[in-house]
Amino acid sequence: MLRDTDGDGVQDPTETELNGVTVLLKGTIITLAVLQTTVTTTGGALTSPGCSTFNVEPGNM
């Protein structure tokens, strides 16, 4: 999750990642049920801020 201040869809060096953003993982377009939630935080392969992950088994969407 990042703050795209110039709206170009590309992270520029001055655009920062956002921690503390709640991300919802929803089901199919028919139900839109919330399956999981997470909050962006520092983490991931590069330990960058703004990362979020979900643990979902294949076929359980």
N, C-alpha and C positions, 0 to 999 in steps of 0.2 A: 504494500500500500504506500503510495507516495503522493506528494503534493505537486501536481503538474501545473505550475504557476503560469506557464505560457500556453497550455492547452494543446501541445503538439503530439501528445501521446508518447513522448520519448523523455527518459530521465536525463536531465542536464546536470552538470556538476553542482549547480546552486540549488537544485530541487531536493528536498529532504524527504526521507521516509517517515511514516507516521506510526508511532506506537499507540496502543490504547484504543484502536478502532475495532469494534465488534463486527465480525464477519459471520454471516449465516450461510450454511449449506442447506439448500432446499431440494426437495424431491422432484418428481416429474412435473411437467407443465400442467398436468391435470390436478394434482393435489396441492402442490406448492407447500407441503408440510415442511417445517424446519426439522432437519435430521440431526444437525449438530451446530454448535456455535463455538467460536474461538475468538480470541482477542489478539491483535497484532502485537508483536514483541520483538526484541532483539533475538535473533536465532538464525537457523538455516546454515547452509554450507559456508557462507562467507561471514557469518555472525553479523549480518546487517540488521538495522532496525526495520520495522514494518513487515516482518515475516509472519505468515500464518500457515498452519497445517491442519489437515483432517485425517483421521484414520477411518477409512471406509473399505469394507470387504467388497471385492468384485461381485457385481450382481445385486448388491443391496441398496440400490438407488431406487 
